[in-house]
Amino acid sequence: MKPKVHEHKKNNFKIVSTARIIAVAILGIFIYSCSPKVVAPVTAAPKVELTPELVAGKSLYENNCAKCHKLFEVTKHTQEDWKPVLVRMQKKARLDDAQMAGISNYIFSQL
């Protein structure tokens, strides 16, 4: 039995409509992916003036930590990230609690 001409046109219309929707969706995704990305400006944290205690902590950090590895940029990590590192490194570097407090205070003052 031959399909009716009217049904054939209906099927073609559905295929063409679906193809147009897909083409518009792909075009939209392409335009979106090529658009410039808006990034919020990063504002530098205000520099804390170093007290004599913070200067001592900075000196301990630079002189003790750099003996075994490169110094990490203090601001690249959060205070929560630094806490376990400092606990672990205190044992390895054989630093007493007063020295570790100085290093911790210096690092946290820079965040």
BELDAGI-V108290 format. One line per field, one symbol per residue. ss: DSSP state (H for helix, E for strand, L for the rest). burial: I if it has 16 or more other ideal C-beta (glycine too) atoms within 10 Angstrom, else O. A space follows every 10 residues. Layout:
BEGIN
ss=???
burial=???
END
This chain:
BEGIN
ss=LLLLHHHHHH HHHHHHHHHH HHHHHHHHHH HHHHLLLLLL LLLLLLLLLL LHHHHHHHHH HHHHHLLLLL LLLHHHLLHH HHHHHHHHHH HHHLLLHHHH HHHHHHHHHL L
burial=OOOOOOOOOO OOOOOOOOOO OOOOOOOOOO OOOOOOOOOO OOOOOOOOOO OOOIOIIIOI IOOIIOOOOO OOOOOOOOOO OIOOOIOOII OOIOIOOOII IIIIIIIIII O
END
